[in-house]
């Protein structure tokens, strides 16, 4: 009995000693919180990894510290950077990941994003973008009127009603679309012009690689077909027999309905798109006539025809490329019995017959000139 009590006491003592040990913690001043990362393509085996770490010390000469290395794996690259830095590298504050166009087209973006997605330190709302030319140059660029490149990038890519690109560009949504057989991934495309950064378009992925670049106005179509209710302002060039006409429709509310014939072998899809907004600006011969119900009604009909043609041409181009960023194949998958694959999506999209019907309502007019 005494032996058992001694053994029990010894176990309790060991547990108490273990609990009393304090967890080793790294002082805040010894931590380098990565805010932005950039990946540049070198070849099939190597990439250029750049990280930007904000400096909060008032004694720091620069507000951001950058490290760049050549590596084959993200993990080994971080180890190399830690050897150059005097701080422990952590990713709790990571906000933006950039990949240059070569990396997006030739490399495996999915592989690096998947690595970050599995990292418990990295949040799901980290924004992703494709960069023209060199991503490292973006992080190391000089932007005189911006206090910090990290905040600049985050604000630029943050979803806004005035930006015509899909807001679902974070890590979570990237992984959702890249692994989803009925929709292709899209990411905003950034270009550096002087000391400014601009979202110049939207990169459409086919599988794991970037396939083509579309205009921001075309990305607006994808948003509408995906069911987004509030859209960015729509700029439209009309070819309705009244000479050169340009107009801007603002404060757009939209709704979409899709009807398929449910036939995978001979797929047909009808899209009904309804948009409602303000004619904020108009330039053309009909300027002096746009003050009556009849004239507005005629303009709405012309807008309908133009949008039906533009959207139809855009979807036909995507179908020929066998990419489906709008998820149109979902209208057939839901009626299909069996396993749906990306291969089936490619085959269906390539022969999809699409009809588009647009109904526009101009509820008021703004500046006309």
ZAKENU-801373 format. One record per residue (C-alpha): residue in three letters; x, z, y negated. Coordinates in pm, whole numbers, plus 50000, padded with zeros to 5 digits. Example, Ala and Ser with C-alpha at 12.3 -4.5 7.8 and 13.67 -1.06 7.14 Angstrom:
<rs>
ALA512305078050450;SER513675071450106;
</rs>
This chain:
<rs>
UNK500005000050000;UNK502825009249761;UNK504534976449845;UNK501424956649754;UNK501074975349426;UNK504704968249341;UNK504304931249414;UNK501084929749209;UNK502734947948918;UNK505684924148931;UNK503374893548916;UNK501434907848620;UNK504714915748442;UNK505964880148490;UNK502684865648358;UNK502764888348054;UNK506344878747978;UNK505384841848010;UNK502454846047774;UNK504574863747519;UNK506994835047489;UNK506344816547165;UNK505824778847171;UNK508754760747019;UNK507644743146704;UNK509474717446491;UNK509544726346118;UNK507464702845901;UNK510494692345699;UNK512134679846021;UNK509244656746113;UNK509064619746022;UNK505394609246019;UNK505204571846078;UNK502514556345858;UNK503004519245930;UNK504634498646205;UNK505664461946215;UNK506534439546509;UNK508424406646476;UNK508954381946758;UNK512574374146861;UNK512184359847211;UNK510364366947537;UNK512534397347603;UNK513084413047261;UNK511254421546941;UNK512084436046600;UNK510434469746543;UNK510124484446192;UNK508574517746095;UNK507734531145750;UNK507874568745693;UNK506594583545363;UNK508994607545191;UNK507254637245033;UNK510344655344912;UNK510764654244532;UNK514484649844591;UNK513984617244784;UNK515244586244597;UNK512584563944755;UNK508974571344841;UNK509254554045180;UNK512034554045440;UNK512244523345665;UNK513984518946000;UNK514374486046186;UNK515814480046532;UNK515804453446802;UNK514274464847130;UNK512564453447447;UNK510114482547472;UNK508254502647209;UNK509314535947363;UNK513014527447377;UNK512794514347022;UNK511424547646899;UNK514304565547076;UNK516774543146892;UNK515074550246559;UNK515194587946621;UNK518964584546669;UNK519204568846321;UNK516864593846160;UNK517474630646093;UNK513864638246184;UNK511604638346488;UNK509384607246486;UNK505644613746534;UNK502594590846512;UNK499804614646409;UNK499544597746067;UNK499874561546184;UNK497454540045985;UNK498534503546007;UNK500164480946268;UNK501414446446165;UNK502494417846393;UNK503984385546263;UNK502384352146352;UNK505094342446602;UNK504554375246786;UNK500784369946782;UNK501114334546921;UNK504034339247165;UNK504274376347232;UNK501944400447399;UNK500114419147123;UNK497854435047381;UNK500824451647550;UNK502074469747237;UNK498574479247118;UNK497734492147465;UNK500894513547458;UNK499834528847124;UNK496234532647242;UNK497394554147532;UNK499494576047304;UNK497594608547243;UNK499174611646896;UNK497734578446776;UNK494174577946640;UNK491624551046728;UNK491154540446365;UNK494634525646318;UNK494164491646152;UNK495804459846286;UNK496674427246108;UNK498634395146166;UNK501304386345909;UNK502574352045811;UNK506354348445855;UNK508054382645867;UNK506284416145916;UNK509444436245846;UNK509614420445500;UNK506084432845428;UNK507034469245488;UNK510324466145299;UNK508894445445012;UNK508824456544649;UNK505364461644499;UNK505864474344142;UNK502224481844065;UNK501614499844396;UNK502784535744443;UNK503284533044818;UNK503304504245072;UNK501494525945327;UNK498514532845101;UNK498604496744979;UNK498234482745331;UNK495584507745431;UNK493464500345123;UNK493904462745169;UNK492704463345529;UNK490014489745492;UNK486564474245551;UNK484874463545230;UNK481694444845144;UNK483824420944935;UNK486214411545216;UNK485084383645444;UNK486754394645764;UNK485484414446056;UNK485894451845984;UNK486444459746353;UNK490204455946336;UNK491254490246455;UNK492994498546782;UNK489814509346961;UNK487894477646875;UNK490904455746950;UNK491134470147301;UNK487364466047344;UNK487354429047254;UNK490654419847424;UNK489324433347755;UNK485764420147710;UNK485094387047891;UNK482274376647655;UNK484014378947316;UNK487374369447167;UNK489404391346933;UNK489804384246562;UNK492224400646318;UNK492794397245942;UNK495714374745845;UNK497974386545560;UNK500344366345346;UNK502874379145092;UNK502864360644763;UNK505454373344518;UNK504814410444483;UNK501224408244610;UNK499644408944956;UNK496494388845024;UNK494124384945317;UNK494364347045353;UNK492274342245663;UNK491324354746007;UNK493324349946326;UNK491284341546636;UNK492774351646970;UNK492304333447298;UNK493154358647564;UNK496224378647459;UNK497594353147210;UNK496524340946869;UNK494954306446902;UNK494014295046553;UNK493514305646193;UNK490174302646015;UNK489164306645652;UNK487604339045521;UNK484364319945453;UNK484214309645817;UNK484784345645923;UNK481634353345724;UNK479724331845974;UNK481094352346263;UNK479964384146090;UNK476474370146042;UNK476194358246404;UNK477414392146523;UNK474424407746348;UNK476034423546045;UNK473254430445797;UNK475244432245472;UNK477624403445408;UNK480334395445156;UNK479474370944874;UNK478954335244998;UNK480584306144815;UNK478994272644893;UNK479684236344796;UNK476444216544809;UNK476244179844905;UNK472544174344842;UNK472644142644630;UNK472804160344294;UNK476484154544227;UNK479034182644254;UNK477344216444295;UNK478974250144350;UNK477174283144387;UNK477744319244478;UNK475154340544656;UNK475774377944626;UNK474274410044765;UNK473414392445089;UNK471194407745353;UNK471064389045681;UNK469414389846021;UNK470004368146326;UNK468054359546638;UNK469384339746933;UNK467434322547208;UNK469144307247510;UNK467804285747792;UNK469544310048032;UNK471124280448211;UNK474854285148274;UNK475344249548401;UNK473644232748105;UNK473694259447831;UNK471634255547517;UNK471374281047238;UNK469174282346930;UNK470244304846644;UNK467824316246372;UNK469674330246072;UNK467854345745778;UNK469724354445458;UNK468464369745136;UNK470494374344819;UNK471054368844449;UNK472224335744304;UNK474974352144101;UNK476524319543977;UNK475764282243980;UNK477584251743849;UNK475974217443862;UNK473414193343723;UNK470404214943811;UNK471514243743590;UNK468804239143328;UNK466074236143591;UNK466714267443797;UNK464104288343619;UNK460964278843809;UNK459724288144155;UNK459684251544260;UNK463294245044153;UNK464524276444331;UNK462564266344642;UNK464214231844642;UNK467634247844603;UNK466894271144897;UNK466074241045115;UNK469334224245019;UNK471254256245091;UNK469564258245432;UNK470624222645522;UNK474174228045402;UNK474584260745590;UNK473084246045907;UNK475574217545890;UNK478584239645805;UNK477794265746071;UNK477084238746330;UNK480404221146258;UNK482284254146271;UNK480754264346606;UNK481424229846749;UNK485094233546656;UNK485264267746823;UNK483504254547133;UNK486024226447168;UNK488804252447148;UNK486914273047410;UNK487004304847200;UNK484024327447139;UNK484634352846859;UNK480884355146793;UNK480074365047151;UNK477564336747205;UNK478204336747580;UNK476574371247599;UNK473204353647561;UNK473834338247905;UNK475764366048074;UNK472814389848047;UNK470774366748270;UNK473564358848515;UNK473564375348858;UNK477114382848964;UNK480444391248806;UNK481084375148469;UNK484664365148391;UNK486584351348095;UNK486914318848286;UNK483114315648294;UNK483004321647918;UNK485524293647855;UNK483624269648079;UNK480244278047921;UNK481444276247560;UNK483104242447617;UNK479724226447701;UNK477404248147491;UNK474774229447288;UNK473974249346973;UNK471144244246726;UNK471194263946399;UNK468194271446178;UNK468784288945844;UNK466184303845613;UNK467464313545269;UNK465644334845013;UNK467034336644660;UNK465424367644514;UNK466914364844165;UNK469454345543957;UNK472494357043766;UNK474954337643551;UNK474334300043560;UNK476714275043406;
</rs>
